[in-house]
Amino acid sequence: MDESTLDHYWYAFLHSLPPNSRYFGKTYVAEGFGDSPNLAQELGQLVVDGIKTGTCSALWEWEAEGKNIPQPGLITIVLNGNGDPMCIIETMEVFVCRYRDVDEEFAESEGEGDHSLEYWRRAHKNFFSRVLPKIGREFSEDMPLVCERFKVIYK
C-alpha cells in the first residue's frame, strides 16, 4: 500500500465534496476485505458494485490485536488485492452477535455467493477456521462476531 496513492485518492474524494461537507477533517483507515489478495479483489468488487453492504470479523481478532472494534462513522478506503484503492465506505452500524445468531438479512448484506444464510455459514466457517488458529482460537458457533453495515460514499 503506497501512502501517496492513498492520500491522492482521499484528496480526490474531498475535492468532490461541497466545502461544508462533514467529511473534511475526518481520518480514515485503509484495508482490504478477507485474508488474501484474491478475496480482497472479489469482496472489494462486490462493495463497488453495491452488492456487499455488510461485513463481519471475529471479536477475538480485535481483542488479540488490542484494538477497539469499529464504530459508526468509521471511514475506510477499501483496497483491492494489490493494495490499490477501490472505493471509500462509511460504517453505519456495528453490533456484536454470536456466529449462530447471524440472520438471513445480515447474510444477504454480505453479498457473497447466493446471498443465503446457508452459503454465509459455510463460507464464514471456512474463513474463521483458517484465520483463528493464527491467534490461538478455533471456530465455534458461539464465537462473538463484530458485524458492520456500511455504505459507499466514493468510488
Secondary structure by P-SEA (a helix, b strand, c coil): ccaaaaaaaaaaaaaaccccccccccccccccccccaaaaaaaaaaaaacccccccccaaaaaaacccccccccccccccccccccbbbbbcbbbbbccccccaaaaaaaccccccaaaaaaaaaaaaaaccccccbbbbcccccbbbbbbbccc
